[in-house]
Amino acid sequence: MTEETRKAIDRICEGELIECSAEAYGSEIRDALVRFALACLDINDRVRMRTALAEVNRLDRKHCSGPPAQYPDKLA
């Protein structure tokens, strides 16, 4: 995990928006955010999961990459 990706995850945990280049977002940050959302789901932290997925959707719209992230209907 790169330093930029680590900072992006830290910003999500602090409730802040992520600012990154389209290249950084597409190469590693998007995948890390989705993995972070899944990890939050595993520990029943729905607030952080939804925050991470909302940020993925916002950055997808900004950088036009990938399908929109979906919220799970139920917690497993």
N, C-alpha and C positions, 0 to 999 in steps of 0.2 A: 504494500500500500504506500503510495507516495505521500509526501508531506502535504501537498495540496488536497488530496483526498481526505487525509486525517483532519485537516482544518475544516473541510466541508462537513464532515460528520460532527465535529465539535460545534460548529455553528448551528446545525440542526438541533443538537442537544440544548443549546442556549436559546432556541426559539428565534434565531436570526435567519435571514435569507442568505442564500449562497450566491456569490458572484464568481464566475469562472468563464474561461473561454469555451467556445463550442468544441474545440479539439480536446481539451481536458475533460469536458463533460462527456463527450462521446467515447473517449478512450477508457476512462476508468471511473469517474465520479458517479455516473448514472448507475452502473452495476453495483457499486459500493452502497449507494443509497437504497437500492432495492434489497440488497442483502441485509442492510441495517433494519429496514422495515420488517423483513421476515424474522430477524432476531428479536425485534420488539414484540412481534406477534407470539413468538415462542414463550416469552415471559409475561404475556398478557398486558403489555404496555401499549394499549390502543392509542393513547394520545400521541406518543412519539411515532408510532407506526403511521398514523394518519398524517402527521406533520411531514414525515419523510416522503410519503407518497404524494402529498400535495406539492411538495417542492419538486419532485420528479416531474409531475405534470406541468408545473410552471416553467421549469427549465426545458422540458420537451417543446412546449409552445414557443419559448424564446429561441431555442436552437434548432427547432424542427427536426428532431430525431426520435425514432422509435415509436412504438404504439403507446397510447396513454396507459399509465399504471392504474390498476383497478383495486378498489378496497375489497377485501374478503367479506362475504356476506355473514359468515359466522366465524367465531374463533374456534380453532380445533381443540 
